[in-house]
Structure formats: structure tokens, C-alpha cells
Amino acid sequence: MPDLTSLSKPEEAIVTHLDWEISVDFEKERLCSVATYSVRVLESNATTLNLDTAHLDIASVTCGDGNPLKFTLHPAAEDKSYLGRRLEIDLPRRDSNDKCRIAVSYSTTKFCSALQWLPPPQTAGKKHPYLFTQCQAIHARSLVPCQDCCGVKMTYTAKASVPSWATCVMSALLKKEEEDKASGGKTYTWDQPVPICSYLLALAVGDLTKRTISERCAVWSEPGIVESAAYEFSETEMFLSTAEAITGMDYAWGRYDLLCLPPSFPYGGMENPCLTFVTPTLLAGDKSLADVVAHEIAHSWTGNLVTNATWDHFWLNEGWTTWLQRKIMARMKNNPKFLDFDAIEGRKDMADTVEEFLVSAPENTSMVLNNGDGDPDDSYSTLAYEKGFTFLLYLERLVGTREFEKFFQAYVARFASKTLTSTDFKDFFLQHFAGNSKVGEIDWDAWFYSQGMPPVLPPLDQSMAKASTDLADAWCAFDRGTASSPPATNETSAWASGQITCFLDALQSLTAEKALKVSTLRAMNALYRLAESRNSEILFRYCQLAIASEDESIIHVAVRFITSQGRMKYIRPLYKSLYRSKMGKNIALSTFLKHKDIYHPIASKMIAIDLKDAMEGSTTSNLSMPTNHILMTGAAIAVAGIAVALVRKSRK
């Protein structure tokens, strides 16, 4: 099926391999590169190779023998400029197997959204600059000309030249590191023999060191945090071995390394093959947030190996990965009920997201999307994860866990190194369970295409959550006056962090219509010290509760939190919550204007759009002082202008 988010026409001529030469220039903040493609022509009448690009300066195009080739860099569509510009190259003479080689010399620019260049002050060591990439969903086209779609998989090699002080890591296997006497720097040679989609290309260059976890696993980071990261992610090999047991398939990628990035990384993790990127917000000091690593490891099978054909079927990537992550964690904890316990939090996230999207973008609440040539970033949400997981849990409960886990292994084996659609999944499921009368109960269209919450919510075992929900009930009863005193002992001191987040989630649900009194919040914080938590999930939830209650004492905590890291899971909701509060409108706007450049380009774009949308959906009538009104209006105009500029920048 055609992927309308790509302009590359792979059905005519497809790239099967990339040889990539990269020179990293920190002074000019650019990559100077030569990308050489192995191309297979699929249509006999095809005359051109088409590649996606965005904000790249194309210097020249040659064929395998070095002779120049004619090329055209088409202008971006004004109303779909985020798709970038199509690079159309005349095909040279191909061999008897309809194959040819084409080389493109190019450099990146300051507008390339896949790249974030960090000056020394934004790194942990404060001494050297840092570069990292983030290509998902369609940002690889601003890193290298490519067929930037899920349906095209290619192998690649890379030769990266970096300064002498720097270390280079990539989503591939290291083959050689050597001094470059001509430049005084170093050169790293990499190989990725397993075909990957372009969104899995990854590069990071900085003052990096590593700690070995096992024969095939290591943790990379800046020297100042490498010991903390190695401790936090010390269970990586166990996650990996457990995933192999559940999938019934050996890990295909050779090495599984982790790179703990600087705080501006916009996601919890990114499942780049051989080198998962993770956020330092996972460094809680007690391994309590390491399940993100289990999630990224699960992607080694579901996503990287078995891939959704287009972004409309993203649930096949994230729904399966969430299911496998919870299976891994339940098995490692030797407690099947842990899957349900973890899913309780996910179900709340799903309900919250559905409630918000039904107002702003109801079409994005369907499990199978219909984005066409829309920007995948705009529809990205927790729904692919949790609605997809809920569907798979429903199927598992329908046919039985043992049989469903056998089906999962058959599914991975059947579609390994391939792409598929939701219809392909349905057909394979029905074929596998042919003769099972229960599958006739499945309303496939309702699951795939209906908006809002899933048509069926499988019951979740609540036993592990009972203490958390009981504590939330007790605090709510005190707040509402039905209990004379609050809980007096800190029972959470003996809890796992998941129980504390469950407590805070339950409290948010109980107070959705009427926020807690500030006095209640402060009594709770005095007992549990929530505002001082090193655990980002706990601090995030407490900030949400306190902002909803208009507790001004949380402002400095929330501002410090949203300006000390750039993970969109936290910063986008907190910016929106601050703006929607009476006490925080000006603060949300001024904080973003002051700190917008510390965030990744993707995060800056999305926060600006969030704030712009919030402004358009609200009034300023609650501001009694004319001065406040003038200040906020000026800030609002500035943010709206930034939102438009950032969207144009990323979509030009």
C-alpha cells in the first residue's frame, strides 16, 4: 500500500543498501556527507530514483563510475511542506539484475529537525559539545536523502569522522576505530547487516564512555553519569534474555547497547537497533523506571523486526511492544498479576488522552489511523500503545493465554524483516485460529476504526493496586470532610514506585471534577515528600495535582522540572496545565519563551502548538489587572508567532 507521508515512489525503484560517509563539523553545526545507494529498479519503465529530503543542501549526484547524473530538487508543497522536497535523480544504466549505484553529496543545515546540536553548557560535562539524532517518524529525510517510509528496509554501512576528543556511536555494529592523521581526528566504521527502516538510523557524537553489562550489552553516557546509568540499567541482559524466551526467537541485532542522552532528548527511549537511546529522567536511583528499557528491547522484535507498513498502523508497533514489555516485566517479577497492575496506569493514560483528543482531534482516537499524507507527529499519542495493548489483551483473554503466546511466536516468525497492515494482522490471526468459534465474536471494524475508548475493556486484576487506591480514598475523604483526619503514617516508604504512581493516578481520577484543597496537598507532601522525589513519574503526577489545586508553592518545582529536561511525556502536559491554571498562564508562556532553545526541535514545535491551541481555546477574562492582561497578550502573541515559525521551519 502506498505511504503518502513519503514522496519517494519506492514501487518504481527501491534503495536496498546505503554506504554513508559522514564528517561531523561541530563549529558549523553540520554534517558533510556522501550517501551511496544500491538501487533495484522494480518497474521496467522507471527512469528516475526518488528520495525524500528536508533542509539538505545537495551538492552533486553521480553514478557508480563517478559520472554526474541529472537531478531535480522539487519545491516543497506549500500546504504539506513537512513532507520536505523530492530529490528526483535520473537512473544510470543498470546491470542485468536491474541494479545500479548512485551517490549523493550533501550537507545538513540548521533547519534539519533530526539533529540536535548541544553547546557545552547543555551537557553534563560542560566541556565539549554534543550531537544526537532523532529520526522517528519522518525526520530521517533531514539527516540523509532516503526513502523515508516504513515500507522500505535497507542495510547500511557508515564511516564517521569526528574530532579527536569525541566518541561516535550509531545504530549499527562497530567494525573499526582509527586515528585520522589527515584531519587530526578519529574515524569510526559501522555496519548494520539487518535491513532497517530509515527512522531507525541513529548517530550520537560527544564525550562518551561506556560500562559493560554483559557480553552483548553495555551502557554509554557522558563520564559524569555513566556509573549511575550502569547501575540503573544493570538488568538489561535479563530483560533481553527474557524477551528471547517469550518470543521464541534469538535477538537478531548482535549487540544491545544503551546511550543515556543529555536531558533534552524528547522521548523516554528510542529503539534504534544495536543502540537504544534513553532519557536521563529514568535515573531514579532505584531501577524503578527501567521498564522503559524492557519496552525498547521488546521493539527489537515488534517494530524493528516486524514493522507497521505505514504510520496509520502504528498500533502494530507500539501495541505489541507494550504487550511484550508487560510480559517481560511480569515474568521477571514472577508475578502474572503485574501485567494487570501496570496496565491500570496505562488505561488511565488512555482515557485521559481520549478525553482530550475527542475535543481537539477525534479522528486520532481510532486505533487504525487515516492520516494519509498528514504529519505523523500530529497524531502521535499514548493511544497506539494502550489501545493497541487493550486489543491484544482482549484477544489473549478470548483465545487463552497459552494459545495466544504461541500465536505471538508464530506472528513474529512469519513477519520478521517484513512489514504488514492491520488487515494483514487480522488475516493471519484468523488463519491461525481457524476453527476456533470464539474468534467470531471479534468486531474487527469497531476495534480498528471506532473513535474513543475501545469497544471492550478486559477486566484488570486490582489486587496489587488495592493499597494504593485505598490510600487515595482516605486522602479524598479527608479533603471532602467525610474523614476527620488525614492518614498519619507514611506507608508509602515501603512501597515500590509503581504503587506510589498508582496512588497518585487514583487520586487524580477521584479529583478530576473538584481539585484537592491546597491544605490537603501540603499535608500530603509534608508526609510523603513528593515534591522532592527523584522519580520523574512521581514528581510529574504530584505537579499535575498541585497545579490543578492552584497551589502556588509548586510553581518553582514545576518550572525547574520542565526546564531541566525535555521529555515530552512530562513537559507538554505540564506546560498545558500551567497555562490553563489561573496562577500559571503568564508563567507557562514566559518560561517557554525563555527556555525554548534548550528543547529538541520536535519538542519545541509541539509545545508551541500546544500553547497556541490552548490560547485559541481560552479567554483572558479571569485576569483582573490590565497590566497582567497586556503582559500575557504580548507573550501569547510571541508564542503564537514561534509556533507558526517552528512549524514552518520543520515543514519548509
Residue pairs with C-beta under 8 A, 6 or more apart in sequence:
1 151
1 309
1 310
1 421
2 11
3 149
3 150
3 151
3 309
3 310
3 311
4 310
4 372
4 373
5 83
5 137
5 138
5 148
5 149
5 310
5 311
5 371
5 373
5 374
5 375
5 376
6 52
6 83
6 138
6 147
6 148
6 149
7 50
7 52
7 74
7 83
7 84
7 85
7 86
8 50
8 51
8 52
8 86
8 146
8 147
8 148
8 149
8 152
9 50
10 42
10 147
10 149
10 151
10 152
11 42
11 43
12 41
12 42
12 43
12 46
12 48
12 50
13 39
13 40
13 41
13 42
13 43
13 46
13 48
13 49
13 50
13 91
14 39
14 40
14 42
14 147
14 152
15 37
15 38
15 39
15 49
15 51
15 146
15 147
15 152
15 154
16 38
16 39
16 40
16 154
16 155
16 195
17 37
17 38
17 154
17 155
17 156
18 35
18 36
18 37
18 38
18 144
18 146
18 154
18 155
18 156
18 157
19 35
19 36
19 37
19 38
19 156
19 157
19 158
20 33
20 34
20 35
20 36
20 144
20 156
20 157
20 158
20 159
21 33
21 34
21 35
21 36
21 158
21 159
22 31
22 32
22 33
22 158
22 159
22 160
22 161
22 203
23 31
23 32
23 33
23 160
23 161
24 31
24 131
24 160
24 161
24 162
24 163
24 166
24 168
24 205
25 31
25 32
26 117
26 129
26 131
26 163
29 110
29 115
29 117
30 107
30 108
30 109
30 110
31 107
31 108
31 115
31 143
32 107
33 105
33 106
33 107
33 108
33 144
34 103
34 104
34 105
34 106
35 103
35 104
35 106
35 144
35 145
35 146
36 101
36 102
36 103
36 104
37 49
37 101
37 102
37 103
37 104
38 99
38 101
39 49
39 91
39 94
39 99
39 100
39 101
39 102
40 97
40 98
40 99
41 91
41 94
41 98
41 99
41 100
42 98
46 91
47 90
47 91
48 88
48 89
48 90
48 91
49 88
49 89
49 91
49 102
50 86
50 87
50 88
50 89
50 147
51 86
51 87
51 89
51 104
51 141
51 145
51 146
51 147
52 83
52 84
52 86
52 87
52 138
52 140
52 141
52 145
52 146
52 147
52 148
52 149
53 73
53 84
53 85
53 86
53 87
53 106
53 141
53 142
53 145
54 84
54 85
54 111
54 112
54 113
54 139
54 141
54 142
54 652
55 84
55 108
55 109
55 111
55 112
55 113
55 142
55 652
56 106
56 107
56 108
56 109
56 112
56 141
56 142
56 144
56 145
57 106
57 107
57 108
57 109
58 71
58 73
58 87
58 104
58 105
58 106
58 145
59 105
59 106
59 107
60 68
60 104
60 105
61 68
61 69
61 70
61 71
61 89
61 102
61 103
61 104
61 105
62 68
62 69
62 102
62 103
62 105
63 69
63 92
63 93
63 100
63 101
63 102
63 103
64 92
64 100
64 101
64 102
64 103
67 92
69 89
69 90
69 92
69 102
70 89
70 90
71 87
71 88
71 89
71 90
72 87
72 88
73 85
73 86
73 87
73 88
74 85
74 86
74 87
74 88
75 85
76 83
76 84
76 85
76 651
76 652
77 83
80 373
80 651
81 648
81 651
81 652
82 138
82 375
82 647
82 650
82 651
83 138
83 373
83 651
84 141
84 142
84 148
87 104
87 145
89 102
89 104
91 100
91 102
92 100
92 102
93 100
94 100
104 145
106 144
106 145
108 115
108 142
108 143
111 142
111 649
111 650
111 652
112 142
112 143
113 139
113 142
113 601
113 602
113 605
113 649
113 650
114 133
114 134
114 135
114 139
114 140
114 141
114 142
114 143
115 131
115 132
115 133
115 142
115 143
116 131
116 132
116 133
116 134
116 264
116 600
116 601
117 129
117 130
117 131
118 129
118 130
118 131
118 132
118 206
118 262
118 264
119 129
120 126
120 127
120 128
120 129
122 130
122 262
122 264
122 598
123 129
123 130
123 206
123 207
123 222
123 262
124 221
124 222
124 224
124 225
124 262
125 207
125 222
125 223
125 224
127 207
128 165
128 166
128 206
128 207
129 206
130 204
130 205
130 206
130 207
130 222
130 262
131 203
131 204
131 205
131 206
132 202
132 203
132 204
132 205
132 206
132 259
132 261
132 262
132 265
132 277
133 143
133 201
133 202
133 203
133 204
134 202
134 265
134 266
134 267
134 270
134 277
134 600
134 602
135 143
135 198
135 199
135 200
135 201
135 202
136 199
136 200
136 270
137 199
137 311
137 376
137 377
137 380
138 148
138 149
138 199
138 311
138 375
138 376
138 377
139 199
139 602
140 146
140 148
140 198
140 199
140 201
141 148
141 198
143 201
143 203
144 198
144 201
146 198
146 201
147 154
147 198
148 198
148 199
149 197
149 198
149 310
150 197
150 199
150 307
150 308
150 309
150 310
150 311
150 419
151 309
151 310
151 419
152 197
152 198
153 195
153 196
153 197
153 307
153 417
153 419
154 195
154 196
154 198
155 192
155 193
155 194
155 195
155 196
156 172
156 191
156 192
156 196
156 201
157 172
157 189
157 190
157 191
157 192
158 170
158 172
158 188
158 189
158 190
158 203
159 187
159 188
159 189
159 190
160 168
160 170
160 187
160 188
160 190
160 203
160 205
161 180
161 183
161 185
161 186
161 187
162 168
162 185
162 186
162 187
162 188
162 205
163 185
163 186
164 179
164 184
164 185
164 186
165 207
166 185
166 186
166 205
166 206
166 207
166 208
167 205
167 206
167 207
167 208
167 209
167 220
168 186
168 188
168 203
168 204
168 205
169 203
169 204
169 205
169 208
169 220
169 257
169 259
169 275
170 188
170 190
170 192
170 202
170 203
170 204
170 274
170 275
171 192
171 196
171 200
171 201
171 202
171 203
171 272
171 273
171 274
171 275
172 190
172 191
172 192
172 273
172 274
172 275
173 190
173 191
173 192
173 193
173 254
173 255
173 274
174 188
174 189
174 190
175 189
175 190
175 191
176 187
176 188
176 189
177 186
177 187
177 188
177 189
178 186
178 187
179 185
179 186
179 187
180 186
180 187
192 273
192 274
194 252
194 253
194 273
194 305
194 417
195 417
196 273
196 304
197 307
200 271
200 272
200 273
200 304
201 272
202 270
202 272
202 275
202 277
204 259
204 261
204 275
204 277
206 222
207 222
207 223
208 220
208 221
208 222
208 259
209 220
209 221
209 222
209 223
209 226
210 218
210 219
210 220
210 221
210 226
210 257
211 218
211 219
211 226
211 227
211 229
211 230
212 218
213 219
213 230
213 233
213 234
213 236
213 237
214 236
214 237
216 237
216 240
216 251
216 254
216 255
216 256
217 236
217 237
217 240
217 255
217 256
217 257
217 258
218 255
218 257
218 258
219 226
219 229
219 230
219 233
219 236
219 257
219 258
219 259
219 260
220 226
220 257
220 258
220 259
220 260
220 275
221 229
221 259
221 260
221 261
222 262
225 260
225 280
225 283
226 260
228 283
228 285
229 258
229 260
229 280
229 283
231 287
232 282
232 283
232 284
232 285
232 287
232 289
232 290
233 258
233 260
233 278
233 282
233 287
233 290
233 293
234 287
235 287
235 290
235 293
235 332
236 256
236 258
236 293
236 297
238 332
239 290
239 293
239 294
239 297
239 328
239 332
240 251
240 256
240 297
242 328
242 331
242 332
243 251
243 294
243 297
243 298
243 300
243 301
243 324
243 328
244 250
244 251
245 331
246 324
246 327
246 328
246 331
246 405
246 408
247 301
247 324
247 408
247 409
247 412
248 409
248 412
248 413
249 301
249 409
249 412
249 413
249 416
251 300
252 300
252 305
252 416
253 273
253 274
253 300
253 304
254 274
255 274
255 275
256 274
256 276
256 297
256 300
257 274
257 275
257 276
258 275
258 276
258 277
258 278
258 293
259 275
259 276
259 277
259 278
260 278
260 279
260 280
260 282
260 283
261 277
261 278
261 279
261 280
262 280
263 279
263 280
263 281
263 564
263 565
263 566
264 565
264 566
264 598
264 599
264 600
264 603
265 277
265 278
265 279
265 280
265 566
265 567
265 600
266 566
266 567
266 568
266 599
266 600
266 602
266 603
267 277
267 279
267 567
267 568
267 569
268 278
268 279
268 281
268 282
268 292
268 295
268 567
268 569
269 276
269 277
269 278
269 279
269 282
269 292
269 293
269 295
269 296
270 276
270 277
270 296
271 296
271 299
271 300
271 303
271 304
273 300
273 304
276 293
276 296
276 297
278 292
278 293
278 296
279 292
279 565
279 567
280 565
281 289
281 536
281 565
281 567
281 570
282 289
282 290
282 292
282 293
282 536
283 534
284 497
284 534
284 535
284 536
285 534
286 497
286 535
288 496
288 497
288 498
288 535
289 497
289 535
289 536
289 537
291 325
291 329
291 342
294 325
294 328
294 329
294 332
295 321
295 322
295 325
297 328
298 320
298 321
298 322
298 324
298 325
298 328
299 317
299 321
301 324
301 412
301 416
302 316
302 317
302 320
302 321
302 324
302 412
303 317
303 318
303 320
303 321
305 412
305 416
305 417
306 316
306 320
306 411
306 412
306 415
306 416
306 418
306 420
307 317
307 418
307 419
307 420
308 314
308 315
308 316
308 317
308 419
308 420
308 421
309 419
309 420
309 421
309 424
310 421
311 369
311 371
311 376
311 379
312 368
312 369
312 370
312 371
313 368
313 369
313 420
313 421
313 422
314 369
314 376
314 380
314 384
315 367
315 368
315 383
315 384
315 387
315 388
315 391
315 422
316 388
316 420
316 421
316 422
316 425
317 384
318 384
318 385
318 388
319 367
319 384
319 385
319 386
319 387
319 388
319 389
319 391
319 392
320 388
320 392
320 408
321 385
322 346
322 385
322 386
322 388
322 389
323 388
323 389
323 392
323 393
324 408
326 338
326 339
326 342
326 343
326 389
327 339
327 405
329 338
329 339
329 342
330 336
330 337
330 338
330 339
330 342
335 464
337 461
337 463
337 464
338 464
340 460
340 461
340 462
340 464
341 460
341 461
341 464
341 465
341 498
341 502
342 498
343 389
343 393
343 460
344 460
344 462
344 465
344 502
344 505
345 498
345 501
345 502
345 505
346 382
346 385
346 386
346 389
347 386
347 390
347 457
347 460
348 505
348 508
348 509
349 382
349 386
350 382
350 383
350 386
350 387
350 390
350 453
351 453
353 365
353 381
353 382
353 383
353 386
354 365
354 383
354 452
354 453
357 364
357 365
357 381
357 383
358 365
358 451
358 452
360 613
361 378
361 379
362 451
362 452
363 369
363 370
363 451
364 378
364 379
364 381
364 383
365 383
365 387
365 451
365 452
366 448
366 449
366 450
366 451
367 383
367 384
367 387
367 388
367 391
367 422
367 447
367 448
367 449
367 454
368 422
368 448
368 449
369 379
371 378
371 379
375 651
377 602
377 605
377 606
387 454
390 454
390 456
390 457
390 458
391 447
391 454
393 458
394 447
394 454
394 456
394 458
395 404
395 429
395 442
396 404
396 405
397 458
398 438
398 439
398 441
398 442
399 407
399 433
399 436
399 438
399 439
403 433
407 429
407 432
407 433
410 432
411 425
411 428
411 432
414 428
415 424
415 428
420 428
422 448
426 444
429 439
430 439
433 439
443 455
446 455
447 454
447 455
462 469
464 499
465 499
465 502
465 506
467 491
467 495
467 499
468 495
468 499
468 500
468 502
468 503
468 506
469 502
469 503
469 506
471 487
471 491
471 492
471 503
472 503
472 504
472 506
472 507
472 510
473 506
473 510
474 483
474 486
474 487
475 486
475 487
475 507
475 516
475 520
475 524
476 507
476 510
476 511
476 516
477 483
478 484
478 485
478 486
478 487
478 520
479 511
479 516
479 517
479 520
486 520
486 523
486 524
486 527
487 527
488 527
490 527
490 528
492 499
492 500
492 503
492 528
495 503
497 535
497 537
497 538
500 528
500 535
500 538
501 537
501 538
501 541
504 530
504 538
504 541
504 542
504 545
505 541
507 516
507 545
508 541
508 544
508 545
511 545
511 548
515 545
515 548
515 549
515 550
516 545
516 548
516 549
517 549
518 549
518 550
518 551
520 549
521 545
521 546
521 549
521 551
522 551
522 553
524 530
525 531
525 542
530 538
530 539
530 542
531 539
531 542
531 546
531 554
531 557
533 539
533 542
536 561
536 565
536 567
536 570
539 557
539 561
540 561
540 569
540 570
540 573
540 574
542 554
543 554
543 557
543 558
543 561
543 574
543 577
544 573
544 574
544 577
546 553
546 554
546 557
546 558
547 554
547 558
547 574
547 577
547 578
547 581
547 584
548 577
548 581
550 581
550 582
550 583
552 583
555 578
555 583
555 584
555 587
558 574
558 578
558 584
559 587
559 591
561 570
561 574
562 570
562 571
562 574
562 575
562 591
562 595
563 591
563 595
563 598
565 571
566 598
566 599
566 600
566 603
568 602
568 603
568 606
571 599
571 603
571 607
572 603
572 606
572 607
572 610
575 588
575 591
575 592
575 607
575 610
575 611
576 588
576 610
576 611
576 614
577 584
578 584
578 585
578 587
578 588
578 591
579 585
579 588
579 589
579 611
579 614
579 615
579 618
580 614
580 618
582 622
585 620
585 623
585 632
586 628
586 631
586 632
586 635
588 611
589 611
589 632
589 635
589 636
589 638
589 639
590 635
592 607
592 608
592 611
592 639
593 635
593 638
593 639
593 642
596 604
596 607
596 608
596 642
597 604
599 607
601 646
601 649
601 650
602 650
604 642
604 646
605 643
605 646
605 647
605 649
605 650
608 639
608 642
608 643
608 646
608 647
609 643
609 646
609 647
611 639
611 643
612 639
612 640
612 643
612 644
615 636
615 639
615 640
620 629
620 632
620 633
623 629
623 632
